[in-house]
């Protein structure tokens, strides 16, 4: 990667692997999209995701609503970086 490419990493969407309590960056970027609202979430602000569905959420409220909506369909493993 050259130094110019590094300057623009924050402008592209990152690809992450979500794990309980942490995530791994597969493709560098500055944000991910909320699976429900489509809102961009800066990696420094990312706190809520679903390990089973590999989805990110913009807030605790959105994560909880998604969890309730899913019921027993899957997605029992919600995580927070806290």
C-alpha positions in Angstrom: 0.0 0.0 0.0 1.4 3.4 -0.8 1.1 6.5 1.5 -1.7 8.0 -0.6 -3.9 5.0 -0.2 -3.6 5.2 3.6 -4.9 8.8 3.5 -8.2 7.6 2.0 -8.8 4.5 4.1 -11.2 6.4 6.4 -13.5 7.1 3.3 -14.2 3.4 2.5 -16.2 0.8 4.4 -14.2 -1.7 6.5 -14.9 -5.4 6.4 -14.9 -6.9 9.8 -15.2 -10.4 11.4 -17.3 -10.0 14.6 -16.3 -12.1 17.6 -17.6 -12.1 21.2 -16.3 -8.9 22.7 -14.0 -7.9 19.8 -13.7 -7.7 16.1 -11.0 -8.4 13.5 -10.4 -6.1 10.6 -10.4 -8.1 7.3 -10.3 -5.0 5.0 -9.2 -1.7 6.4 -11.6 1.2 6.3 -13.0 3.9 8.5 -16.5 2.7 9.1 -19.1 0.0 8.8 -22.8 0.2 8.0 -25.6 -0.5 10.6 -27.4 -3.6 9.4 -30.8 -2.0 10.4 -30.6 1.7 9.7 -27.8 1.8 7.1 -26.1 4.5 9.2 -22.3 4.7 9.0 -20.5 3.8 12.2 -16.9 4.9 12.7 -14.8 2.0 14.0 -13.9 4.0 17.1 -17.6 4.3 17.8 -18.6 0.6 17.1 -19.9 -1.0 20.2 -22.8 -3.3 19.2 -22.8 -6.3 16.8 -24.2 -9.8 16.4 -21.6 -12.5 16.1 -23.9 -15.1 14.6 -25.3 -12.8 11.9 -22.1 -10.8 11.5 -24.1 -7.5 11.7 -23.1 -4.2 13.2 -25.6 -1.9 15.0 -25.5 1.9 15.5 -26.9 1.9 19.0 -28.0 -0.3 21.9 -31.6 0.4 21.1 -31.2 -0.8 17.5 -29.3 -3.9 18.6 -32.0 -4.8 21.1 -34.9 -4.3 18.7 -33.1 -6.5 16.2 -32.6 -9.1 18.8 -36.3 -9.1 19.8 -37.3 -9.2 16.1 -35.1 -12.3 15.5 -36.5 -14.2 18.4 -35.3 -17.8 18.2 -34.3 -17.6 14.5 -30.7 -17.1 15.4 -28.5 -14.3 16.5 -28.4 -15.2 20.1 -24.8 -14.0 20.4 -24.9 -10.2 20.7 -21.7 -8.5 21.8 -20.5 -5.2 23.0 -17.0 -3.9 23.1 -17.5 -2.5 26.7 
